Amino acid sequence: MPIFSYIAIPASGAKKALCMDLNSLAHCEVIVSDNKDVVVLVTDTPDNDTEDKLQKSLNNLQSLQSLSLAFGYDDNEKQGRD
């Protein structure tokens, strides 16, 4: 189960639109900054195929200027190392 957290920077003037876009996607939790023009996005997908589809959806958002990975964990990767 891949879990990632990101700092999302909206396109100019698109913070509200970005939050609505992200909230419309499955497996996403959005945390909005009160005093800055940034959004924290946490994703929790059941498998790598779903994660790949979510990544493609994120890449297509017009309201998103940039997405920076802050933390990543994939339970499947850990199992592969044992």
N, C-alpha and C positions, 0 to 999 in steps of 0.2 A: 504494500500500500504506500505509494509515493505521497509524501507530504512536503510542500514547499511554502516558503513565505517570501514575499516580494515587496519592494518599495515601487509603487506605480506612480509615474508622473503623467498627469493628464496633458493632452494637447492644450494649447492656449485657450483659456476660458471654458474648458470642457470638463471641469471637475465633477459637476453634477451629472453630466451625461456619462462620464466614465463610471461613476458609482452605479448608475442605473444599468449600464452595459454589463459590468462585472456581476452585479446582483442577479442578472438574468441568466447567468451561466450556472450550470449544475457544478457541484463540488467546490464552490468558491465561498469564502467568507470575506467580507469587506469591512475594514476598520478605517474610518475617516478621521483625518487629522483636523483638530479644531482651529489651529493657528497657522498652519502651513498648507500649501497647495500640493499635498501628497496624500496618497492612499496606501494603506497596508493591505495586501492581498494574501490570504492563506488558502491554499488549495489542498484538498485531501481526496485523492482518487483511489478507486478500488484496485486498479491494475495499470500496467504500463500502456496498454492500448488506449484506455480512457484518458490517461495523462497526455499521450500524443495528440489525441483529438482536441483536448482542452488547450494545449499549446498552440495548435493551429487556429483555434477560435480567438485566443488572446492576440495572436499576431495580426489578425484581421480587424481588430477594433480601431476605428478611425479616431475615437476619443482618447486613445492611449499614445502618448509621446514616447515613453520609455518604460521598461520593466527591468528592475535589477533584483537578482536573486539575493536574498538575505540569509536563507537557511534551506537546506534540502535533506531529506531522509527518505530512503527507499528500503522498506523491510525486506524486499526480495534481494537487494544487493548484499545485505548483511548475511542472509541465509546462504548465499553463494560463496561466502568467504569461509564458512565453517567446514 
